[in-house]
Amino acid sequence: MVYRGRVQNGRVVLDSGASLPEGAEVRVAQVRPGLSEPVDDALEKLVFLYKVHRGIEQADAGSLVSHAEAKARLAEWLD
């Protein structure tokens, strides 16, 4: 979940309606001017979309792996 807020007097103040339990661990990332999310989050999404696009291209080219083969590969990697 993403909560938004602003820094006021050196403290992060969440937008109204946001409530976190006492002691909750949080990650604070600065949003660059003109962007709607932190740069590292945007890059992570971009890499994910690139990998999905590449996978679709491979599937369209006939480079597929059966369900059984995928399970075998995962079992090998997880050992």
VENHUNOR-V165668 format. One record per backbone hydrogen bond with DSSP energy under -0.5 kcal/mol. CO is the residue of the C=O (numbers start at 1). NH is the residue of the N-H. E is the energy in kcal/mol with one decimal. If there is no record, write none. Layout:
# VENHUNOR-V165668
CO & NH & E
CO & NH & E
This chain:
# VENHUNOR-V165668
4 & 15 & -3.3
6 & 8 & -0.5
6 & 13 & -3.3
8 & 11 & -1.5
11 & 8 & -3.1
11 & 13 & -0.6
12 & 14 & -0.6
13 & 6 & -2.2
15 & 18 & -1.7
21 & 24 & -2.0
27 & 29 & -0.5
30 & 32 & -0.5
32 & 35 & -2.3
38 & 42 & -2.1
39 & 43 & -2.6
40 & 44 & -2.0
41 & 45 & -2.1
42 & 46 & -2.2
43 & 47 & -2.5
44 & 48 & -2.1
45 & 49 & -2.7
46 & 50 & -2.2
47 & 51 & -2.3
48 & 52 & -2.3
49 & 53 & -2.6
50 & 54 & -2.7
51 & 55 & -2.3
52 & 56 & -2.3
53 & 57 & -2.3
54 & 58 & -2.3
55 & 59 & -2.4
56 & 60 & -2.7
57 & 61 & -1.5
58 & 63 & -2.5
59 & 62 & -1.6
62 & 64 & -1.6
66 & 70 & -2.5
67 & 71 & -2.4
68 & 72 & -2.1
69 & 73 & -2.6
70 & 74 & -2.4
71 & 75 & -2.5
72 & 76 & -2.0
73 & 77 & -2.4
74 & 78 & -2.5
75 & 79 & -0.7
76 & 79 & -0.6
